[in-house]
Amino acid sequence: MKILAFAASNSKNSINHQLAKYTANLHQDATVEILYIDDYELPIFSTSREEQLGQPALAKQFFNKIGNADALIISFAEHNGSYAAAYKNLFDWVSRIDHKVFQDKPTILLSTSPGPGGASSVLASATQSAPFFAADVKASISVPSFFDNFNVEDGLITNSEISTELKQAVQRLVG
Protein backbone atom coordinates (compact mmCIF):
# COMPACT_ATOMS: atom_id res chain seq x y z
CA MET A 1 0.00 0.00 0.00
CA LYS A 2 1.21 3.49 -0.86
CA ILE A 3 -0.03 6.27 1.44
CA LEU A 4 0.21 9.88 0.34
CA ALA A 5 0.16 12.29 3.30
CA PHE A 6 0.26 16.05 3.47
CA ALA A 7 -0.75 19.02 5.53
CA ALA A 8 -3.21 21.44 4.00
CA SER A 9 -0.81 24.18 5.07
CA ASN A 10 2.22 25.83 3.54
CA SER A 11 3.85 26.58 6.89
CA LYS A 12 7.43 25.31 7.15
CA ASN A 13 6.76 24.40 10.81
CA SER A 14 3.27 23.01 10.36
CA ILE A 15 1.96 20.97 13.26
CA ASN A 16 -0.54 19.51 10.79
CA HIS A 17 2.41 18.25 8.75
CA GLN A 18 3.76 16.54 11.86
CA LEU A 19 0.36 14.97 12.55
CA ALA A 20 -0.09 13.74 8.96
CA LYS A 21 3.42 12.26 8.89
CA TYR A 22 2.95 10.56 12.28
CA THR A 23 -0.41 9.08 11.28
CA ALA A 24 0.78 7.84 7.89
CA ASN A 25 3.70 6.06 9.50
CA LEU A 26 1.36 4.11 11.80
CA HIS A 27 0.70 1.72 8.92
CA GLN A 28 3.40 -0.93 9.26
CA ASP A 29 3.25 -2.29 5.71
CA ALA A 30 2.84 0.92 3.75
CA THR A 31 5.18 2.98 1.66
CA VAL A 32 4.63 6.56 2.78
CA GLU A 33 5.14 9.65 0.66
CA ILE A 34 4.94 13.00 2.42
CA LEU A 35 4.17 16.04 0.29
CA TYR A 36 4.62 19.70 1.05
CA ILE A 37 1.98 21.77 -0.70
CA ASP A 38 4.47 24.65 -0.73
CA ASP A 39 6.16 22.70 -3.54
CA TYR A 40 2.97 23.21 -5.58
CA GLU A 41 2.57 26.96 -5.26
CA LEU A 42 0.47 28.44 -8.04
CA PRO A 43 -0.94 31.85 -8.94
CA ILE A 44 -4.25 32.67 -7.26
CA PHE A 45 -6.91 30.81 -9.20
CA SER A 46 -9.39 32.64 -11.38
CA THR A 47 -11.09 31.70 -14.62
CA SER A 48 -9.13 34.50 -16.33
CA ARG A 49 -5.85 32.96 -15.19
CA GLU A 50 -7.10 29.53 -16.21
CA GLU A 51 -7.81 30.86 -19.72
CA GLN A 52 -4.32 32.33 -19.81
CA LEU A 53 -2.37 29.46 -18.23
CA GLY A 54 -4.47 26.39 -18.96
CA GLN A 55 -3.79 23.59 -16.49
CA PRO A 56 -0.47 24.34 -14.77
CA ALA A 57 2.07 21.52 -14.62
CA LEU A 58 2.25 21.72 -10.81
CA ALA A 59 -1.51 21.17 -10.52
CA LYS A 60 -1.25 18.16 -12.84
CA GLN A 61 1.68 16.78 -10.82
CA PHE A 62 -0.28 17.10 -7.58
CA PHE A 63 -3.32 15.42 -9.13
CA ASN A 64 -1.10 12.59 -10.41
CA LYS A 65 0.45 12.13 -6.95
CA ILE A 66 -3.05 11.54 -5.61
CA GLY A 67 -3.81 9.17 -8.48
CA ASN A 68 -0.67 7.12 -7.84
CA ALA A 69 -1.47 6.63 -4.15
CA ASP A 70 -3.57 3.87 -2.65
CA ALA A 71 -4.74 6.01 0.28
CA LEU A 72 -4.61 9.61 1.48
CA ILE A 73 -4.01 11.27 4.82
CA ILE A 74 -4.64 15.01 4.91
CA SER A 75 -4.29 17.20 7.99
CA PHE A 76 -5.96 20.61 7.77
CA ALA A 77 -4.63 23.81 9.23
CA GLU A 78 -7.36 26.23 10.21
CA HIS A 79 -7.06 29.88 9.22
CA ASN A 80 -9.88 32.00 10.61
CA GLY A 81 -12.17 28.97 10.77
CA SER A 82 -11.50 27.82 7.21
CA TYR A 83 -8.92 26.34 4.85
CA ALA A 84 -5.43 27.77 4.54
CA ALA A 85 -5.31 29.91 1.38
CA ALA A 86 -2.41 27.92 -0.09
CA TYR A 87 -4.36 24.65 0.13
CA LYS A 88 -7.61 26.15 -1.14
CA ASN A 89 -5.83 27.65 -4.13
CA LEU A 90 -4.11 24.37 -5.03
CA PHE A 91 -7.39 22.52 -4.58
CA ASP A 92 -9.17 25.00 -6.88
CA TRP A 93 -6.61 24.47 -9.65
CA VAL A 94 -6.66 20.67 -9.29
CA SER A 95 -10.46 20.54 -9.27
CA ARG A 96 -10.41 22.08 -12.74
CA ILE A 97 -8.37 19.12 -14.00
CA ASP A 98 -10.96 16.70 -12.64
CA HIS A 99 -13.81 17.31 -10.22
CA LYS A 100 -12.91 13.97 -8.62
CA VAL A 101 -9.82 15.46 -6.97
CA PHE A 102 -9.42 12.61 -4.48
CA GLN A 103 -10.03 9.92 -7.11
CA ASP A 104 -12.06 7.59 -4.86
CA LYS A 105 -9.09 6.99 -2.55
CA PRO A 106 -9.69 5.85 1.03
CA THR A 107 -8.94 8.97 3.02
CA ILE A 108 -8.28 10.01 6.59
CA LEU A 109 -8.97 13.65 7.34
CA LEU A 110 -7.23 15.20 10.33
CA SER A 111 -6.79 18.59 11.91
CA THR A 112 -4.95 20.04 14.86
CA SER A 113 -4.17 23.36 16.44
CA PRO A 114 -2.39 24.60 19.55
CA GLY A 115 -5.76 25.34 21.16
CA PRO A 116 -8.55 23.14 22.48
CA GLY A 117 -10.64 23.46 19.30
CA GLY A 118 -8.20 21.32 17.31
CA ALA A 119 -9.11 23.14 14.07
CA SER A 120 -12.46 21.36 14.19
CA SER A 121 -14.24 24.02 12.08
CA VAL A 122 -12.12 23.41 9.00
CA LEU A 123 -12.20 19.66 9.60
CA ALA A 124 -16.01 19.73 9.63
CA SER A 125 -16.00 21.61 6.30
CA ALA A 126 -13.50 19.19 4.78
CA THR A 127 -15.36 16.13 6.04
CA GLN A 128 -18.63 17.38 4.62
CA SER A 129 -17.26 18.41 1.22
CA ALA A 130 -14.60 15.75 0.50
CA PRO A 131 -17.06 13.05 -0.66
CA PHE A 132 -18.33 15.43 -3.35
CA PHE A 133 -14.77 15.43 -4.70
CA ALA A 134 -14.48 11.62 -4.65
CA ALA A 135 -12.87 11.05 -1.26
CA ASP A 136 -13.80 7.80 0.46
CA VAL A 137 -13.57 9.25 3.98
CA LYS A 138 -12.70 6.48 6.42
CA ALA A 139 -12.12 8.72 9.45
CA SER A 140 -12.19 12.35 10.49
CA ILE A 141 -10.21 13.19 13.63
CA SER A 142 -9.47 16.49 15.34
CA VAL A 143 -6.50 16.56 17.72
CA PRO A 144 -6.94 19.38 20.25
CA SER A 145 -4.13 21.18 22.08
CA PHE A 146 -1.39 19.75 19.86
CA PHE A 147 1.53 20.53 22.15
CA ASP A 148 -0.23 18.88 25.11
CA ASN A 149 -0.85 15.70 23.10
CA PHE A 150 2.21 15.40 20.85
CA ASN A 151 5.87 15.13 21.80
CA VAL A 152 7.56 17.19 19.10
CA GLU A 153 11.07 15.94 19.94
CA ASP A 154 10.12 12.27 19.61
CA GLY A 155 7.43 12.84 16.97
CA LEU A 156 4.86 10.84 18.94
CA ILE A 157 1.30 11.25 20.20
CA THR A 158 1.38 11.16 24.00
CA ASN A 159 -2.37 10.88 24.59
CA SER A 160 -3.30 7.18 24.58
CA GLU A 161 -6.93 7.78 23.54
CA ILE A 162 -5.89 9.87 20.53
CA SER A 163 -3.18 7.36 19.67
CA THR A 164 -5.71 4.52 19.66
CA GLU A 165 -8.16 6.53 17.56
CA LEU A 166 -5.46 7.29 14.96
CA LYS A 167 -4.32 3.66 14.82
CA GLN A 168 -7.90 2.47 14.31
CA ALA A 169 -8.37 5.04 11.53
CA VAL A 170 -5.26 3.83 9.72
CA GLN A 171 -6.54 0.24 9.91
CA ARG A 172 -9.71 1.38 8.10
CA LEU A 173 -7.62 2.38 5.08
CA VAL A 174 -7.18 -1.26 4.15
CA GLY A 175 -10.56 -2.58 5.26
Number of C-alpha atoms within 10 A of each C-alpha: 14 16 23 25 28 23 29 29 26 20 16 9 9 19 23 26 27 18 29 28 23 17 23 27 19 17 18 10 9 15 14 20 16 16 19 17 17 16 10 19 15 15 13 14 14 12 11 9 12 15 9 9 11 13 15 15 12 16 21 17 13 20 22 14 13 20 16 14 20 19 27 27 26 26 30 33 30 22 13 10 13 18 21 19 16 19 19 16 19 23 17 16 26 23 16 16 15 13 13 17 25 24 20 18 22 23 28 27 24 30 31 30 21 15 13 14 15 22 28 24 18 23 25 17 13 21 18 11 12 17 16 13 15 17 22 19 21 18 19 19 20 23 27 20 16 23 16 15 18 22 13 15 6 8 12 15 22 16 13 10 11 17 18 12 12 23 16 13 20 24 12 14 22 12 7
